[in-house]
Structure formats: C-alpha cells, structure tokens
Amino acid sequence: MTPGSLRLRRGCFAVLLAAVALFPGPVYAAPPCTGRHCRSAGLVRWSRPLPGSWVEGPGPDGIVPAQGDAYVAMNHGVAAVGIGLTVYAYRSRTGAALWAATLAGFPAGARLVSVRVWPGVVTAGVAVPAGPAGGVPARREAVLSEATGRVLRTYPAAPFGGAVSAGRKRTVIVGNTAVTSYDNRTGAVAWSRPTGPAAQAWKADGSTLYVTVAAGGYLSGAPARALRRISLRTGAQRMVRPAGRSFRGELSRAVDGVVVFTDARGTVSYNGRTGARLWRRDGAVPVLADGAGSLLYLSAGAALAGVDPWTGRTEAHVPGGSAAGTSAFYAARDGVVLGLDPGAQGGAWGYGVAADRVLWTSPALPWPHYFVGLSGVGGSAAPASGGVLLADCAQAGPGRRCTRPELTALNW
C-alpha cells in the first residue's frame, strides 16, 4: 500500500468519526403537543450535581470536565458516570445516588476511558500509560457490582476494546490478540478466540461480534480480508469472506445482520453471514442505526436518509434545517431520531420519521452536552433505558467556569 492510499484511508476514517460524533441537523420549533407520548417525552426526569470542575467547552461541546474526559452510560435501571478514576452510580428512574467507587491499584496517569452498564454489573475501562522505560499504553477493564460498586474483577483489554458483553456471571472482553469470556466469580477463562498478533477493528450487533482480519490490525490501514463472526453467548466462531480479495474500506457499523464499511467513495454494505456485497451508496457515511426500527441512517447533505440495511432502499428522511451546523443528530430509537440544539440555551428534540415532524422538545438547558461513545456499546441513550443523559451548567461563573454543573436525565 502506498503512503498516499494509507493517508486516504486514515483521513476517510477520521471523517467518519467526526460525522458520528457531531452531524449537522435541523433546528425546529415543535408544534403543540397533546398526546400522552408528547406529555412525557422530552421532560426532565431528574438532575443531580456533577462532581469535579467543569468548564464551558469550545464550539458546540457544551460543558466538559476541566481536566480529562467524562463517560456515562444508562441502562438496566442504572445511570453511571466516570470521571478521573471514580465511577458514580444513580438509579436511572429517580436519580437517587447508589454508590461512588474509586478504582485503586492503577499507576499515576491512569484514567477512565469508558463506562458501560449491563444487567447486574457496570464495566469501566481504564487506560494505563506506558512505563518510564516506554512501551505501549495498556488498558484494563474493571467489572463492578451494580448494587454496591465493589470491584469484582479486572481484565486485560485492547486500548479500543474492553467489555462487549457482561452480566453477573460472565464478561466478554475484546483484547489485543483475542476475544475472551471470563467467569466473574473465579476469573477463569470460559472461552477465548484468538484474533491475531495485532488489535483489530470490531463491531457488535446484538449477541454477535464482528472482528476484522487485517494484516497489521486496524492501525495499519490494510484492508479486511475477512471477518470473524463470534457468538457472544457461546464463543462459536465462523469466518466470513467477501467475494473479492477484501472488504472495501473500514468497518463502521453492524446492524440487523448486515456489516457496513466506509471507504473514500462512501458506504458499502455486506451480508454478515455470507460476505456477499449488498449495496453501495456513494457520497454518504453511516451516522446512526436504529436497531428496533431496523434502519441505518446515512448522511444526505444536511439531512439523514434512513435506509433498509439489507437493500439500501431509502425508507425514511430526516430533513436538515436552515441553520445547519447549529444542531446535531445524536441517536435513534423506535423510529425517533434524537437531536440536540447546543449553545447557551440549547435543548433536545425528537423527530418522528413516520410522522415526518418533531414529536417533542425539551426545556431549554444552559450549555447542554451529550456524551458520545464511538464504540457503539453502552452510551447515554441506550435503547432500553427510555431516557438520555446529558451534562448542563445550571450556573456559570467567571470566564468559562461552570459553578453548578449538573447531570440531567430526560425522558425519551
């Protein structure tokens, strides 16, 4: 591969990440809302003070920690926030505090890089810096009891891997060279599937995990010659190969049994079982996926096109607004696309793709901020949670400082 083609692949991947994290969307004035759904959706469920020091972020970022990053997840009745090396847990319906757990035994410079909520447990990824003699930064995944915050186990993980399935009994970890299921009680390996000497790209689709087979791993820019299709429940594995020499582009999504790649031209879709190519859409990249609605949302200018992941046929359209760039699409669930108007008095809104209109809007929130997870696992708008978490600034201080940062849960 030439240096120019390698730069093209990396540049295309960077554009994809930017589109996922912040994609321009519409600014709407919601019509009068009278139905039961409208009376509840968009309302503030609860607000709680956020620990630590927060400041107004640059551009549309809302408020952010003064140092480092914050990670949140809400699912299975629990909302969790990770800042520094401490995880804070709340009841997702009421905001009642459950526990705060500071992770011990990590060297100086270690920091949280993910928080995910599963049935019975919370997992927290910790990035561990390289030692004084150099070497490669590492990652450990801590499994905490949902009820008490007690650390049950810690497991080695890939820097961009970690827990992809978890529960009280077992946790499945994407590591540097293998996908492994561990017994949380004993720490023993239940099953392990080697993935090669270099860390690979991966995407989860329900109880299935897809892992690329690319020479040199995901950092090399080499194409994926095949995919490992691994059952997260049993560890059963099969190799999925394309009709040609390799899949086109970078693995970007997996939804409803379809794997989606993105290259310099746009989006290419493949059958996740056979590797057969399904369709291509030039000039568009995947932005969101609605698993319940079985739609994949692609960029379409300043708008979104909801396409059938198997046929590529456009089934829904979310229009862009005249103030493109002042709002963002964030998530999709049950046929409703969630968006955010950032700024000093921003708010959230839900666009119903079937009704072709905004169904609800939230109250104005000062400098709101959504937590975006690029892994596609966990996140602050998990489908089963019925809500979304964001940070806002209830009171601003001198300069960019926020004197009353809050964690706010909205109904969705």
C-alpha positions, -999 to 999 in steps of 0.1 A, spaced: 0 0 0 13 34 -9 17 62 16 -9 82 -3 -35 55 -1 -28 49 36 -33 87 43 -66 85 23 -78 56 44 -69 73 77 -85 106 65 -117 88 55 -119 71 89 -113 105 107 -142 120 86 -164 91 96 -157 96 133 -164 133 130 -198 125 114 -207 101 141 -198 125 169 -214 156 155 -235 156 124 -254 188 114 -291 185 118 -323 206 118 -334 234 141 -372 231 147 -399 248 166 -421 219 178 -458 221 171 -483 219 201 -481 186 217 -512 170 232 -508 132 232 -497 111 261 -463 104 244 -457 142 240 -466 149 276 -438 127 288 -411 126 262 -386 154 265 -393 162 301 -365 164 327 -367 132 347 -341 144 373 -310 165 378 -281 159 401 -249 178 408 -219 167 388 -187 161 408 -155 178 398 -147 210 380 -164 217 347 -160 245 321 -178 257 290 -164 237 261 -153 250 227 -179 254 200 -209 231 204 -193 208 230 -214 223 259 -197 218 293 -168 195 298 -145 185 327 -117 210 333 -93 181 331 -97 148 313 -130 134 300 -162 121 314 -180 90 303 -216 80 311 -240 51 304 -276 45 313 -293 11 311 -309 -17 331 -321 8 358 -287 24 365 -271 56 353 -233 56 357 -207 85 354 -170 80 352 -146 109 359 -109 105 366 -108 71 383 -142 73 401 -175 58 390 -207 73 404 -239 53 401 -276 65 403 -310 50 398 -320 58 363 -356 65 371 -352 88 401 -316 99 402 -311 85 437 -274 80 445 -264 44 447 -226 45 453 -193 60 443 -163 38 437 -127 50 432 -107 24 413 -75 16 432 -42 -1 422 -35 18 390 -3 37 383 -2 75 381 -16 89 349 -43 61 346 -77 74 336 -112 61 328 -119 58 290 -153 41 291 -182 33 313 -209 7 303 -239 -6 322 -250 -42 319 -275 -65 338 -261 -67 373 -227 -50 366 -210 -18 355 -178 -20 335 -152 7 334 -122 8 310 -90 23 324 -62 35 302 -28 28 318 1 49 305 34 34 293 60 30 320 92 51 324 110 27 301 85 33 273 64 6 257 28 5 246 -1 20 267 -24 -6 281 -60 -9 292 -77 -28 320 -114 -34 323 -129 -33 358 -162 -51 365 -181 -36 393 -212 -48 412 -243 -28 401 -256 -30 437 -225 -20 457 -198 -7 434 -174 -33 446 -148 -43 420 -155 -80 412 -126 -85 386 -103 -66 363 -93 -80 329 -67 -70 303 -83 -53 272 -73 -37 239 -70 1 240 -101 4 219 -117 -28 231 -130 -37 265 -163 -52 275 -187 -60 247 -210 -82 268 -213 -86 305 -235 -98 333 -232 -111 369 -217 -144 357 -195 -136 327 -178 -107 309 -167 -108 273 -136 -87 266 -121 -76 233 -83 -78 239 -53 -71 218 -49 -106 205 -82 -124 214 -118 -121 223 -122 -138 257 -151 -147 280 -143 -147 317 -160 -161 347 -165 -131 371 -166 -153 402 -133 -171 396 -116 -151 369 -112 -182 348 -114 -182 310 -147 -197 298 -137 -194 261 -112 -175 240 -110 -169 203 -76 -156 190 -78 -127 167 -41 -124 156 -10 -105 169 -24 -70 162 -55 -54 176 -84 -55 151 -114 -33 145 -147 -47 158 -185 -40 159 -212 -57 180 -247 -65 166 -269 -78 194 -253 -111 206 -229 -112 176 -194 -97 174 -176 -90 141 -138 -87 142 -118 -78 112 -89 -99 98 -65 -73 85 -27 -76 83 -12 -53 109 -45 -46 126 -68 -16 125 -39 9 127 -21 -4 96 -47 8 70 -46 -27 54 -80 -39 41 -100 -65 60 -96 -98 41 -123 -115 63 -144 -111 94 -146 -133 124 -183 -137 133 -183 -146 170 -213 -155 192 -210 -135 224 -230 -162 242 -212 -194 233 -179 -182 216 -189 -201 184 -169 -186 155 -171 -187 117 -151 -168 91 -169 -145 68 -152 -138 35 -161 -113 7 -165 -124 -29 -134 -103 -38 -100 -102 -22 -112 -80 7 -139 -58 21 -139 -23 8 -129 4 34 -131 5 72 -156 -15 93 -180 12 106 -214 -4 116 -231 -37 122 -269 -37 123 -296 -64 118 -271 -89 104 -255 -65 80 -219 -52 82 -212 -17 68 -179 -5 56 -169 31 47 -142 40 21 -132 72 2 -163 70 -20 -190 63 6 -207 33 22 -206 -4 12 -229 -30 28 -223 -67 31 -242 -98 43 -228 -105 78 -232 -143 73 -220 -148 38 -199 -118 30 -219 -111 -2 -220 -75 -12 -254 -60 -8 -253 -23 -20 -232 8 -22 -241 44 -15 -216 70 -28 -212 103 -10 -227 92 23 -214 77 55 -233 59 84 -243 82 112 -268 63 133 -285 30 135 -320 22 149 -319 -15 157 -356 -16 168 -366 1 136 -341 -18 115 -329 13 98 -294 26 91 -292 64 89 -267 78 63 -256 113 58 -275 130 30 -263 166 26 -275 184 57 -301 157 63 -303 120 71 -315 91 49 -329 61 68 -321 31 46 -330 -6 49 -296 -21 58 -303 -52 35 -314 -34 4 -301 2 7 -335 15 -2 -344 48 15 -373 43 39 -372 75 59 -359 110 56 -349 134 84 -346 169 68 -319 194 76 -326 229 87 -316 263 75 -292 267 104 -271 236 96 -243 232 120 -261 246 150 -277 213 159 -267 177 159 -283 143 154 -273 120 183 -292 87 184 -322 68 170 -347 46 188 -380 31 178 -384 54 148 -375 86 166 -342 105 159 -328 123 189 -312 157 183 -296 185 203 -295 222 198 -263 233 216 -255 267 229 -263 289 259 -299 278 259 -300 246 239 -324 217 241 -332 182 229 -358 172 204 -372 140 190 -380 137 153 -406 110 143 -396 96 110 -430 81 103 -449 113 113 -423 134 94 -422 160 121 -408 169 155 -427 150 182 -413 167 212 -388 192 225 -372 195 259 -370 227 280 -341 250 272 -310 238 290 -279 260 296 -249 248 277 -261 211 273 -236 185 264 -242 149 251 -218 121 258 -210 104 226 -194 69 226 -179 58 193 -177 21 202 -215 16 197 -217 -1 231 -233 14 261 -238 51 259 -261 77 275 -290 69 252 -292 32 254 -324 18 237 -337 0 268 -332 30 291 -361 51 279 -341 82 285 -309 101 277 -282 116 300 -265 149 294 -245 175 313 -256 211 317 -245 242 335 -271 254 360 -249 284 370 -220 299 351 -191 316 369 -163 340 358 -147 331 325 -156 297 312 -161 281 346 -194 263 355 -201 267 392 -231 244 392 -226 215 367 -255 190 366 -262 156 353 -297 157 338 -318 127 326 -345 134 300 -374 111 291 -372 98 255 
